[in-house]
Amino acid sequence: MHATRTTVRRSLVAVAALPLLAVALTACGYGSEAKDDSVAPAAKGDTIDGLDTVKIGYFPNLTHATALVGHQEGILQKELGGTKLSATTFNAGPSEIEALNAGSIDIGFIGPSPSINGYVKSQGKNLRIVGGSASGGVKLVVNPEKIKTLDDLKGKKIATPQLGNTQDVAFLHWINEKGWKVDAESGKGDVSVVRTENKVTPNAYLSGAIDGAWVPEPTASKLVSDGAKVLLDESTLWPDKKFVITNIIVSQKFLKEHPAVVEAVLRGTVKTNAWINANPDKAKASANAKLEALTGKPLPAEVIDPAWPSIQFIDDPLAATLQAQADHAVSAGFLQKPDLAGIYDLKPLNKVLEAEGKPAVADAGLGVK
């Protein structure tokens, strides 16, 4: 937003110009719980780079279905051969970034805001984005009795997952584009932005505490099953209806020491995305089976069926949209202009894509030199 409170500006200075996104980064799936997953049995073959185990992190969340399906179907493990895949799931961006920094995981699936924050906070020394995983899957859903048009949002209470997270920034940017005013820190203004955890949002909607929500799947479809209506799909606001929602990151140390392992994981993600897109119904069932194993319960059909087709599973990290999301965070008052040069290293991915007969992807000028 154009106007933010002095307290926001002081807080930005106090953390050496790092974003507020450090405390609220990416949204977890509806009802998800973080837990360690068992180590998958290694496939036949030699280890890669002499590495016994590669540690991968992801969310028990539909927007991380490349990891869910790749793990469930054994596609990732097959590409790793004798190197075992050990997976840990998270439900918050900061904890996954901390795990990457501590060496508890080597590779992670994560949203754009924590990718940006983790890179800026470390002064460009901790991670690289090496691939994409998913686009889309974010919707504005509302109470149809109270809100019938986008202009009706004025004066209403709309939830986002967390202060400064990817969806919160997107909604504040949309509000700004409408010419409305909202204080980024408090959420007060022409629209009341209510920061509510995804797992709590459905109950908040049913109780009338909120009038709608700008949220990722499957929370959006859960709200629809509770009577809400989709008023806007965020993908319609982006060129070609695509924007990054999940990246693949790797610690720079691991990338330097085990490039062949990183390449093997990327082969697995590319093959997983191809399988998902060729077998959407089987892939949806596979993702839900993995969610059940991780969280104790699958998503009901009335939630997963409408949620699944709104997410695109792609290899391209859509680098230009990452830069745009960073710019939106700046305009919202959450972030001082970040230097994202070097955040991408897409050489391993492009090598895999070439071998698969697919076109290379671009880093929008943000690649490592």
N, C-alpha and C positions, 0 to 999 in steps of 0.2 A: 504494500500500500504506500501511497505518497506520504502519509503521516503516521509515524509510530511514536510511542511514548518515549520520553527521555530515559525511562528505566530500561527500555529495550536497548537503546543505544549504549547506555552505560554497561549493560550486561555483555554486549558484544565486545566492548573495549576490554572488559574484565577478563574475558577468555581469549585475549590476544587475537581478536578479530575472527575467532572461529564461530561457526554457525550455531544457533540454538538447536539446529537439527541434531546436535550431539546427544540430546536427551530424548528425542522423539523422532524416530527415523523411518521405520517402515512398518506397515500394518500386518499383523498376524491374521490367519484365517479365522473364520467363525468357530469359536469353541476349541481352538487348537491348544495343545499343551506341549511344551518342550520336553523332550526326553532323549536319552541316548538310544541309538539303535544298535542292534548286534552287528558284529563284523560278518560280512558276507563271506562264504567260502570262496577261496580263490579258484579261478578257472585253471585248466591245465595249461602248462607252459612256463617259461622262465619269467622271473621278475623283470620289471622294466627299470632301467637305470640302477639295478641292484637294490631297489627299494621294496621292502617287505609289505608295507602298508601305506596307502594314501588316505588321508583323513578329509572327508568332504562334509560340508555343512549345508543345510537347507531348511526351509520352513514346511511344516505340515499344512500346506496351503495350495489351492488349485493353481495359483499363478506360479507355483514352483513344480508344476506337473512334469516338466522335463526330468527333474531329479526323482520325483515320485515314481514315474513310470520306468525311467532308466534303471532305477534301483530294483523295483518290483519285478521287472521282466528280465533282469540280469544282463541288460545290454551294456551298461557301463562296466560291469565286472568282466564281461567277455573281452572287451577291448583292453582291459588291464592285465589279462593273462594271469600269471602267477603272483602279481602284486595285488594284495587284498584291499578291497574297498571297505573302509570303516566310516560309517555315517553317523552324524550327530544332528539332531533337529533343534531349532531355535524358534522362539516366538517374538523376538525383538531384534532389530538391527544392531543396536549397540553391543549386545552380548555376542553376536556373531563377529563383529569387527574386533572386539576384545579377544575372542578366541583365535582369530586369524593373527592378530598381533602377538599373542602369546605362543603361537605355534601349536595350539590345540587342534586347529584344523589347517589344512593346506590350501584348499579350494572351497569356495562358497557360492551359493546362489543367493542373491540379495537384491534389494530394490535400488533405485537410482539415488535417493537421498543419502542413505548410508554409504554408498559408493563414493559420492562426492565428499561427504563429511570425513570419511576415513582417510581419503587421499589428502584433503586440505589440512586436516589436523596433524598428519604426520609429515607435512611439508613435502608431499610427493614421494615418500620413502617406503610406504608399507605395502601397497597393493597395486595391481594392474587389473583393468578389465580386459579379459581375454575372449569374451564372447557374449552373445545374447541368448535369451531363453524364451522370453514371452513379451507380448505386447497386448495392451488393452485390459479389459476386464474390470473397468472402473465405471460406476454409474451414479447419477443423481437420482435417488428414488424418494418419493414424497407421499404424504397423505393426500389422496385425491379429493377428499372432502374439504380440505383447507387450501390446497394449491393446485391450480389447474393450468397455469402458464408460468413461464420463467419469471415474468414480472411479479407474479404473486409471491415470490420468495422474500420480497422486501417486508421486513417486520416479523419474519418467521424464524424459528429455531431449527438450525440445520446442523447435524452432527458430522464431524470428521474424526478419524481414528485417534490422532494425537496432535498436540501443538507442534507445528513445523514439520509434520511428516509429509510424505509425497502427496497424499490426497488433500491434506490441509493447505499446502502451498498451491495446488492446482485450483482449489475452490477460491482461495483469497485472490488469486490472479484473475479468475473468472469474474469475481465481484468487482475488482478494480477495472476490468474491461467494460463492465456495465456502467461505470461511473459512480458506483455506490462507495460508501466509506465504512470500513470496519477497522478497529484497532487490532493489529496483528497479535498482540500479546494477550489482551483480555477477551478477544472475540466479540466485543460489543460494538454495535453500530447499526447501519441500515439493515443488516442481517445479523442475527445472533449465531455465531459459530460456536457450537458446543462440542468440546473435545471429549469423546466417549470411546472407550475400548470397543473393538468390533464385537467381542463376545457379549458385551453389555447392551449394545445398540438395539437389538430386537426388542428387549424388554423395555428400554427407554421409549421406543416407538409405541409399543402397545399401551404403555402407561400414559402416553400423551406428553411426556417430558420433552420430546422433540417432534418436529413436524416433517422431518425428512433427513436424509443423510447422503453425503458424497463419499462413497465407500467402494472398496474392491470386492470382487467375488471371492467367496460365495455369500458374503454378508448382504450384498445387494439383493440377491435372489431369495435369501432367507426373509428379508423385509417384504419382498413382493409376495411371498407365500403367506405373510401375515397381513396382507391387504394393501400394501403400498403399491405405487405405480412408478414405472421408469419414466422420468421426465427428460433425461438427457444421458446419452452415452458419451463419455469423455472422448472416445476415439473420433467422434465427429468434429472435434475441435482441432484435430491434428492433420497435417498433410498426409494424404494417402490413408487416413484413418489409422495411423500407426504411431505408437509412442512406447518407449521402453518402460516395462514394469518390473522385469527381472533381468539382472546381469549375472554373468559368471566372473568371479574375481579370484585372484590367486595372490599369495604373498610373493613379493619380488624375490625374496631369498629362495623360496621353493622353485619358482620359475627358472631362476638361474642355475640351481643345482640339479633339477629334475625336469628338463624341458620335454623329454620323451614321455614322461608320465602325464604332463599337462596336455600334450598332443593326443595321447591315448584317451584321456577323459573327454577332450573335445570331439574326438572321433565318435565316442559313445553318445555325446549329446546331439551331435548332428544326425547320427543314425536313429536315436530315440525320437527326435523331432520328426524325422521322415516317417517313422513307424506310426507316431501319433496322428500325423496328418493323413496317412493312408488308411488308418484303422480307427477312426474317431470314437466309435462305440466301444470297441475293445479297450482303447486307451483310457476312456472315461471310467470304465469298470476297473481297470488296473490301478488308476490313480486313487479311486475310492477304496479299493482293497488295501492299498498302502496306507491311506488315511485311517482306515479302521484299525490296522495293525499298530499305528503310531498313537492314535488318540483314544482308542477303545470303542469308537462308533463311526459308521460310515455316514456320509451326507445323504439325506433322504432324496428320493427322485425329484420331488418338487423344488428342491434347491439346486442339485447338481445338473439336472437336465437343462434348465435355462442358462445356468452360469457357464457351462462348458463351451458352447459355441461363441461366447463373447470374448474369449481369450485366443489369441493367435500364438502358436508356438513356432518361433523363428530363430535362426542362427544369427541374424544381423543384430548387433547391439543398438542400432539406431542412434549412433553417436550424436547426430545433430539435435535429437530430441533431449538428450542428456544435457547438452549445453543450454537448450531452451528452458529446461526445468531449473537449472541453476540460475538462469536469468530471472525466472519467475520468483525464485526464493529471494533474490536481491530486491526486486520490486516490492515484494511483500514485507520487507524489512527484517527478514530472518538471517540474511547472509550478506556479508560484504563481498564485493566482486572477487570470485575465486580464480586462481590460476590453475586450470585443468590440463595444461600442456603436459603430455606424457602419461595421462591416466590410462590410455589404451595401449595394448600391444596385441595387435590382431594378426601378426605374422603366423603364429601357430594355427589359428583358425583358418586363415586363407590357404595355408598349405593343405589342411584337411579338406576344405571345400574344393580346391583344385583337383585333389585326388578323387573326389566324389563327382567330378564333372559339373560343379556348381560355381556360379560367379562369386568373385571376391566381394568382400564388404569393406566399407570405408570407415575411417576413424574421425572424419570431419576436422582434420587438422590437429587433433588432440593426441596423436600417437607418439610413442617414445621415439626419440631420435636415434 
